[in-house]
Amino acid sequence: MRVLCVTSHRGAITNVRPEAETFIGVRQLGAQVTVMTQRDSCYVSRMEAAGIEVLELETRRRVDPGAIRRIRAALRTGGHQILHAFNNKAITNGIVAVLGLPVRLVTYRGQTGNIHRYDPAAYLTHLNPRVDCVVCVADAVRLDLIANGMPASKAATIYKGHSLAWYQAPAASLGELGISQESMVVGLVANARPRKGVPLFLRALRQLPDDVCCDVLLVGAGMEVYKEAAVGLPKQVRVHFMGYRTDAAEVIAACRVSVLPALRREGLPKATIEAMAYGVTPLVTRTGGNAELVVDGESGLVVEPGNETALAEALTWLYRNPARCVEMGRTARERIDQHFNIKDTVSRTFDLYQSLLR
């Protein structure tokens, strides 16, 4: 079995790791794997040490003649049977590159929304008839694709797996923030995008009862735009704007609760997975794959998106039930280990490749 994976691995190692470790795992199961990505990827040396050929590719546009030629040449030279494209630029150029070749085309879909059967642009990516299978990061993503024109036989759910061994760094020190022992530390990791629901969460904080004391850490690029929305909160609630942090996972590890108040278009959020891997109780909204990650009342709490009152009530319950909160955090960690682990991702990906070739 020969597989060519086209992706972009420019970014933090925590972003790249699950995908790259999947490539390595598939290689260890016996497949010949070639990866086309940027040469300065932080995972190139690790992949090459595992026997993966890495070819340099920088895809600059949705239709990039140079990238198409390089992908097509790699397919022909390597005798690859499968092309797995992991982002929109890889997909649009890969669709052209496989034209006339005996190659199965697999794509990756990481979130719900933004694909519609009536949108011509959708047929340049996942809905293109040359696509043999779309690997969806969650069942919610798969069902969303099917509802928008994807044949059910072409959509498969494979969770992006993690390993608890990746999350052994000590929690970040919060000593400089002056947090009292009575306070519940709540973390929210996201970029400042409207769909993440940060303003709604800040409004929810205004509904907390007077006995609920909490320090909220807002971690992510651009969070400063919400400073005005944080003015006038109850005196027992303090919001700390942490900005972009390369140690975001370790910051969340220092919290009791991780919140993701997303309104729409989620997949399988990495920030929630990292929090759960550190044993931090997640509070999420029922959008995308969140409800697949978190079992409501067991490994965290799930509320409806857009409901600030429900968010406030959930935070209040977690504050008033500290022992249950800690227990949920432990259960959340076990859930990542048992249901969202990298070994399952590797085996299911390998099985999918085999089924396509059969």
N, C-alpha and C positions, 0 to 999 in steps of 0.2 A: 504494500500500500504506500503510495507516494502522495503527499499532501503539501500544497503550497499555501501558506498563510500570508495574507497581505494586511498589514495593520500599521498603526502609528504608536510607537512606544516612546515618544518624547514626553517626559513628565516625571513626576515623583515615583519612586520605586513602589510605593504603596498602591498607586494607580495601575501600574504595569504588572505587578506580581501575579495576580490570579490568572491572567491570560497567558503570561509567559510560562508559568508553572504548568498550565494545561498543555502547552506545546511540548514541554519537557516530559510530562507524564505520558503523552501519546507516543512520543519517541521511545520511551522506555518499554512500552507495550509492543514495540516492534515496527511501528510505522516509520517510513523515511519522511522526515519533516524539514521543509525549507521555509524560512521566514523572511519576508521582504519588509523592511522597516528602515528607520533612520539609523545610520551607522553609530551615532552618538547615544543610542539608547542605553540606559543604565543596566539593561539585562543582556546585552550582546555577549559578553564574556561568559556568563552563566549558561546561556543557551548553547554557545559553541562548545563549551566543556562537556555538555550533555550529548554532543554528536549532532546538533542541529546546524545546518548550513544557513548562514545569515547573509542575505544580499541587500545591498543598500538601495533604498527607494524613498524618494521624497515626492509625494503626489501633491501637486500644487493646485489643481483645479478639478472640477467635476468631470470634465472631459480634457484629459491631458495626454496628447499624442505620444509624448516621450514615455510616460508611465505605461501606457497601453503597450507600446513596443517592448518595454522591459519585462512586463508581466508575461506577455505572449512568448517572448524568447525564453524566459525561465520555464514556462510550462512545457515548451517543446524540448528544450535541452535536458530538463530533468525527468521527462516522461511522466509528469504528474497526472494523477487521475482525478484529483479533487482540488478545487480552488476555494479557499475559505476566506471571505472578505469581511473585515471587521469594522469598517466605517463607511460612510456614504461615498467618499471619494474612491475608496478601494472597490466598492460595489459598482459604481457607474463605469469606472474604467475596466474592471474585471469582466463585466457583461460584454464589452466589446472585445476584450482580449481572448475570451473563450470561443468566439465565433468560429465555427467550422472545426473545432477540436473536440476529441472524445473526452471531455472533462466535465465532471459534475461541479456545479456552482452552489456553494453554501454561503449564506449571509448571516450576520449577527444583528439582532434587534434588542436594544437595551432599555427601552421605555415605552410607555403607552402614548397614544395620541399622535397627532400630526401626520397621519397617513389616512387617506380617504380614497375610496374606490372611484370617486368622480374627479379626483385630482390627477391630471396627466403626469405630474412630476413623480407620483408614486410608482409609475410604471418604468421609471428610470432606475429604480432601486428594487425594493423587496417584491413588488407586484409584477416585475418583469417576467415574462414567460420562460426566460432562460434560467431563472433561479430554480434550482431543484429542491432546496430546503432552506428554511429560515430557522436559525437557532434563537429561541426566545429566552430571555433571562428569567422570566417568571410566567406562570400560567396566565396571569392578567394580561401580559403582553401578547401571548399567543392568542387568547380569546379576542383581544382588541384587533389583531391582524385579521383573524377569520371574519369578524364582523364587518371588516372593511375590504373584503374581496379576496383574501388569501384562502386557497383551498386547504381544508383541514389536514389533508394528507401531506402538505408541504411545510407544516409548522410543527416544531418540536420544542418542548421546554427542557432546558438544561440549566440548572442554577449555576451561577458563577461561584465556584467553591473557594473556601478559605481554609486556613489551618490555624489552630490555636497557638501553634509554635511560633507563628509570625507576630504574636502579640504578647511578648514577654518583657518589653521595655517598662521600666518603672513609671508610674503616673507622674505627670508634670507637677511641679511644686506651685501651689497657689498662695504661698505665704504672704506675698506682697499685696494681695488683694484684701487682706484684713477680714477674712470671713469668720463669723462667729460660730461657735460649736452648735448653736441651736438652728443654724441655717441649713436648708437643703440646697445643695449645689446642683443646678440644672444647666446642661450644656446643649447648645444648638449649633451644629456644624453645617454650613451651606454657603453657597455664593449668593450674592444679593440679587436674586431673581424673583419676580412677582409670584411665580407659581410655588415658591418655597413657603409662602404664608407667614413671613416674619412679622409684618405689621399686625396681622390678625392675632398672632401669638402675644404681641406686646399689649394688644387690647384685652386679651384674656387675663393677663397679669393684673389688670385693674379690677378684676372681679374676685381676686383672692380674698378670703376672710382675713381679719386683722391678726389672727393667731398663726397664720401661715407665713413663715419667714424664709425667704429664699434668695440666693445669689444666682443670677443668670449669666452665663458666659456665652456671648455671641461670637462664634469663630468663623471666619471666612472673608474672602476678598469683597470689599465694598460694603461691609456691614455698617460703616459709619453713616451711610445715608439714612439710617433709621434712628439716629440720635434724637432728632426732634420728636419722633413718635414715642420715645422712652421718657420724655419729660413729664413730670406730674404723676408718676406711678406711686402706689402706696409706699409709705416710709419704710415698711418692713421688706420691701422688694428692691434689690439693687441689681442693675444691669451693667455688665463689664464688656466693653467692646474690645475684643482680643485681636481683631484683624486676621490677616492670613497667617497661618502657622504651619510650618513643616511638621510639627509634632502634634497635629490636631488630634490624632488618636490617643496620644498620651494625655492631652488636656481633658478629653472626655473620660479617660480612665480615672481621673481625679474627681469625677462627678458622681452623684447618686442616681441621677436621671438624665437620659438623653432624649431630646424632643425633636421630632420632625413634623411640623404642622403643614405639610405640603397640601396644596389645593388640587393638583392634577399632574399628569404626565410623569409619574414615577415608574421606576423599574424595580430594581432590587438595590436600594440605596446603600452605598458603601459606608457612609457615616453611621448608619444604624447597625450594620453588620459589625463594624469595628467596636462600637459601644457594647454590643452583646458579647463579643469575643472577650472583652475585658470584664464582663460580669456586671455591666451597668444597665439598669432597667430602662427599656425603651418605651416611649410614649409617642405613638405615630397616628397618622390619619389613614382611613381606609381608602387609599388610592394606589394604583399600580400594584406592585408585589408586596406592599407593606404588610397586609393581612396574611400573606403566606409566610413572611419572616416571623411575625409576632403572633402568638396565640393569645388572644385577649383574655386577661385574667389569670394566665399561667406564666407566660414568659414576657409579660409587659401589658400595656393597655393600648387599645385601638379605639379611636373616636371617629366620627364622621368628619370629612373635610369641610372647612368653612364654619365650623361650630365652635366659636370662642368660649361659650359657656361650658360646653363639654370638656374643652381643654382645661379650663379653670377648675372644674369639678374633679377631673382626673389628677391634676397636680395636688389639689387639696387632699384627696384620698391617699395619695402616695406619701404626703407629708405626715398625715395623721396615722399612717400604718407603716412605720419604718421597718419593722421586722418582715412584713409581707413584701415590702419593696426590695429588701435585700434578697429574700428568697426568690423573687421573680428574676432578679439579676443573675442568680446562680442558674436558674432554669434556662434563661436566655443564652447563657454561655454553653450549656449542654446542648441546646437546640442547634446552635451553629455547628458544634462538633458532630452531631448526629445526622443532621439533615442538609447542611450547606457546606460540606467539606470538599476539599480539592480532590480527594480520591474518587468520590462519586462523579465529580465533573469530568475527570479524565476518562473513567471507564465508560460513561455514557457518550462522551464525544467519540471515543474509539468505536463503540458499538454503532453509532450513527454513521460514521464513515464506512464501516463494513456493510451496513444495510444498503447504503447508496450504491456501493459497488456490486452488491448481489443483484 
